[in-house]
Amino acid sequence: MIFLRKPRFLVAVTLCLCLSGFTASAATYIDALGRAVDIPPSPQRIVSLAPNITETLFALGLDSEVVGVTMDSTLPQAVKDLPRVGGLASLSLERIIALEPDCIIATADGNPKETVLQLARAGFPVYVIHPGDLDGMLQMILDLGEITGRRERAEQLVSSLRRRIDAVVAGTAGREKPRVFFQISYDPLITVGRGTFHDRLIEMAGGINIFGDSPVRYPRVSLEMVIFGEPDVIIYASMAPEEKHESAVLKRWKKWSSVPAVASGRIYCIDADIIHQPAPSVVMGLEILADLLHRGRRGEDGDHVVPHGQVGEARETPDESPYVQKGEPKFHD
């Protein structure tokens, strides 16, 4: 999906910015859309237009340079007090311009195209990213490090994340591959199809996506289709707050005891923040996913060990992660 369409609207704003100053000593970079964008060296007032961008900028140590983020930016915790510029698909031109950014970073996967183009036409440096998979996410980190003057930090972070990704792939190689139903919504029942970010994560974690042959990226499916797919593990990661409660998820599945995952109690809720976004924390999501699919893969007792700590750093702290709810399901009537 390249941008969400949004109706045109008029914005009456007087730009009291010296926009020509942006290009005085700027370097030119090519963004994900093939556009040449002039960005000042080491920008000091960066506005992020997507949660994964925000997380990446903070992982690069740009805490002080980020002056605005979207409403849905939740990671890391330090973003909670930053000014908000609207939602991913409902950006506010007025709020963005009021922050006087010298660099705006947008995403082609969700931001309204017209808003992004209006900002660019007004003279603001707008750099667009579009990571489609883990490799794309790692390249995004390098690109953002380059345009913000944090190339060395970006290379260090990417090297650390690559090692962790490689460790997951190596650690699950040769193991029996469980069949996985990855659920992102219950009503309607929605999963992930072929070629999606999640489909690739399941594969790298050593599993088989039971809807991996679907040409629809995020298909609506029936309970009968899930039952027929015989998943060994059900992974649930919903963005909807009302669907995030473990007890409600388990209660809905309890009647379908013919499903292997239900019969064996292998239904897990993972925080959507670390599994849906192409950002550094998704590597933690990959590690958790591999632990859930292959219990004991790292030699620990119990179901799994959850990596918990800073982005780029894996720490083994069983049973303490806020990102996953684990164990045998305790069904509620």
Phi, psi and omega in degrees: 000120178254099180069147171265133179287146182215139180302146176292145173213155183269136177236117179267103183224133174264118182277108179261037182250147175272079186296333180296338179293338180296328187260358183302314180230029185281153172257153182257130180234152178259123182270187186293342178266003181081013180273142173276123184236126177271120183234132179295152179296135180045066181305144186253347182226087186259133173249126180260132182253019176200149182300319181292330176292314180302310181300318181294318180298320178291324177296336178272003177083024183261035183305315184282336183276338180280119184248354180200142181219171179276164182300329184269011176278116183239343180243139352283183183299334183297345182281350190298335182260003181281150176301144181256142183245027182101186180270172180308316183254007182221061184286151178253112177301316182302314182293321180296311182295323181298336180279354178050056182289147171257000174200128176242130180245121185243169176239142176280357181248069175138324180290144177295126184301317184296321179297316179299316181292324177298318178296318180294318180295331179286351176106001179281140174289110181244111181258124185256133176248160178202070178283124183260345181206187182298318178298319177296324178295318179295321177294324177301318179300315179297317180297315180292326175297322180294312186283344181254004180079022180239040183300316182297315178297321180297318180296320178296316180295315180297320178299317179295315181294322178298319179299319181291320177297313180299324180294322178295312181299315180293323184287340179254354180296136178083352178275155176297135185267112178288151176277132190238132168253114181260110188256126179247354175200148179259322182224095005283162180282112184235140180229197183240138182254194184296136174083000179280164177304317182291322179301318179292322178298317178300315179299314181293331179279001176087032178237176177239119177286119185292344175246025181292347177267356182289128177287345177277129185295316180230078187283146167277133183232166178259162176300325180297322179293321178293315179300317179296328181286346177048060179290139175278334182222138172247124177250127183242122179219094183256143176276345183279123183304323183287350181250011186268354185279126183302316185299321180292320179297313182294322180298322181292330183270343192301329183286346184261060185292349177284347177283124183308320181296324179288315181298325183264359179073027182255065175241124185230140175256124178246139178301126183298334184299332184251011180231342183261337188260132173285079183218168183308323183293345180294339176292324172298319177299320178297316179297316179297316180301316179297321178296323180287324180283331184230079181300130180083012185295335179253016172083010182272162174278153178088191186291312185191166172248131183261120174294133184214123180162203183285156176300135180090358182225125180261127175234137182265109180223087185301143169067012184240002185282137174282357188266346184216142174248123193235178173099180179294135183292135175255095185292144179245138177283000000 
